[in-house]
Structure formats: C-alpha cells, structure tokens
Amino acid sequence: MISLRTTAAALLLSCILPVHAADAWLFAYFTKNGEDGLHFAASTDAYQWDKVADGRSFLAPKVGKSKLMRDPCIVRGPDGTYHMVWTSGWNENNIGYASSKDLITWSEQKELPVMAHEPGVLNAWAPEIVYDDRHGEFLIFWASTVPGKFTQTAGSSEQRYNHRMYATTTKDFKSFTPTKLFYDPGFSVIDATFLKANGTHYLIVKDETVKPPRKYLQIAEAPDLRGPFKPLSAPITPPDLWVEGPTAIQAGGDTIIYFDAYTTKHYGALRSRDLKTWENVTDKMHFPDEGTPVRMRHGTVIAVPEATLAQLRAAK
C-alpha cells in the first residue's frame, strides 16, 4: 500500500492531458514484437476497452535498424499536436518519433539518437514523453544500460542489462538538450512514467532486478518533473507478479494504474478511490484479444475528444 497526500479530485499525468466529461480514453499499444506498428483500444469508462478500427495498425515503423514500434507513448502538446515516441529496436542507441494532428495522418518518422554519445550502450527502451508546462518544453526519458556504469548492481538483471533512466528535453523536436542521467534509484530500473496529483509529481517505476526477483512497481514523489525524487514507496503490485509498462489516469473518482503482466500474458490494473490504498481491479477490466498472440502489449493511455475517436473508428 502507498499513501499519497492529495485529494481524489486531483489531475493525473501519464502521457495525458486532463480529460473532460465528453472525452474518451484511447490506449496506444503494440502487439507481438512491434513489427506492424501502432494500435489503439478505446473506452468511455476506463474499464471496458475495445479495439479501434478492427485492430488495424495506424502507423507502420520505418526507423531504426530493427524497424520496430514497441512501447508507444503519446502526449498532446499545447497547440493540439500529438507527439509520439517509441522503442525502435531491442539493442539500439536511438528511439522513434513522429507527430500528428489527428492520430491518423502522421509526420515523417525520425530516428532520435539519444544515446549515440555512449559507445557500447546496449539499449534505449520504453521512452516516455510529457509536456513540462513549468519550463515550456517536452521531457523525454527512457531506460538504457551503459556497460561499466553502476557496477554495484551489475549482474542483477537479465543478461548484461543494468538500466538507469536517462532524459533529454526539446521545444521543437529539432534541437535537443544533451542527454543526462535522469533517475538512479540504486537498482536496475525501467518503464518509468509520471502521475501528477494536486501539483505534485509521482514517478512510477519498475524494479528490473531478477536476483532476487523484484519485478514490481513503486512510486517516488517529487515537487517537479526534474525531481528531486523522494524515497520510493513499498511495492504497489504483488511481489510475485512480474509486470511492466505502467500508465496512470484519473477516470471520475477512480485513479487507475494499468500494467502489462507480461509473464502471465494479460493486462492488469490497480485502483484507488482515496489515493491512500490500492486494490487490484483486473477482474473488473476488459481488454481486447486477451490470451491471444495479438494481445495488447505495454501501452499508454491518453484522453481524446469523442470526435477524434469517431474519426479513428472510421479510418480505413
């Protein structure tokens, strides 16, 4: 359990903007290994999700050596433009980027070489993007393993991986600040995402330690998107359940954190109605294609106008 000093009416941020009563929820996700690109599921209550446009891909990956589109994260900027980043390959130093006004027609895809300055870097995984209104710019962050760094936790993850969170910022997606270490909790960490409540930021992260297994989610409070981050909470997902890809929203009086329970091949969810206690509400959820080869994988939720969702549903 975790205690968050806030109210149930607080607005949350996890690759999203505040939602209005007439808006709908859109879940951006990938299937299988991410070969065919971007998929959407939709919901009006944040509990019952269905495939959009019969499960078609809305954007095929074209950048990176592997040309994959895993872990898509979308944010809507102040001018209404949607910006998306994604994992473009398993062992690359870059991530993918594209933008859209309607989530149907997309800009030319870009390969952002965010870790090219680190020779031998093993990966750039699960990038997330948020708009930092305090600084008037976008913050992009992801997990990477740089061999030879953080030797105190070497060997704690699978294979040679030993991740920390890195970040860059941009105002125009043409120039980017130099990549910096963003978050080091003292263990191998991946899949970070933000939740904003009552003016306070909370970073949800996954402990990637496998020896001993700690594949659960925890939360760290911070006064700003840049930190400093307070000590992590106790695990909020069951310690014996291996999860990844958290994303969080507020739907009415419910605060919901979705997660990909990847070893058991299903999506799960936690709910809080007082932001003090969390309950597992996986059995109250419906996700499309559960238990099949094309089930939803590591995605993020955004709020969209109903008109935008109608256009997506009608897309051919």
C-alpha positions, 0 to 999 in steps of 0.5 A: 500500500502507498499513501499519497497526500492529495485529494481524489479530485486531483489531475493525473499525468501519464502521457495525458492531458486532463480529460473532460466529461465528453472525452474518451480514453484511447490506449496506444499499444503494440502487439507481438514484437512491434513489427506492424506498428501502432494500435489503439483500444478505446473506452468511455469508462476506463474499464471496458476497452475495445479495439479501434478500427478492427485492430488495424495498425495506424502507423507502420515503423520505418526507423531504426535498424530493427524497424520496430514500434514497441512501447508507444507513448503519446502526449498532446502538446499545447497547440493540439499536436500529438507527439509520439515516441517509441522503442525502435529496436531491442539493442539500439542507441536511438528511439522513434518519433513522429507527430500528428494532428489527428492520430491518423495522418502522421509526420515523417518518422525520425530516428532520435539518437539519444544515446549515440554519445555512449559507445557500447550502450546496449539499449534505449527502451520504453521512452516516455514523453510529457509536456513540462508546462513549468519550463515550456518544453517536452521531457523525454526519458527512457531506460538504457544500460551503459556497460561499466556504469553502476557496477554495484548492481551489475549482474542483477538483471537479465543478461548484461542489462543494468538500466538507469533512466536517462532524459533529454528535453526539446521545444521543437523536436529539432534541437535537443538538450544533451542527454543526462542521467535522469533517475538512479534509484540504486537498482536496475530500473525501467518503464518509468512514467509520471502521475501528477496529483494536486501539483505534485509529481509521482514517478512510477517505476519498475524494479528490473532486478531478477536476483532476487526477483523484484519485478514490481512497481513503486512510486517516488514523489517529487515537487517537479518533473526534474525531481528531486525524487523522494524515497520510493514507496513499498511495492504497489503490485504483488511481489510475485507478479512480474509486470511492466509498462505502467500508465496512470489516469484519473477516470471520475473518482477512480485513479487507475494504474494499468500494467502489462503482466507480461509473464502471465500474458494479460493486462492488469490494473490497480485502483484507488478511490482515496489515493491512500490504498490500492486494490487490484481491479483486473477482474473488473477490466476488459481488454481486447484479444486477451490470451491471444498472440495479438494481445495488447502489449505495454501501452499508454493511455491518453484522453481524446475528444469523442470526435477524434475517436469517431474519426479513428473508428472510421479510418480505413 
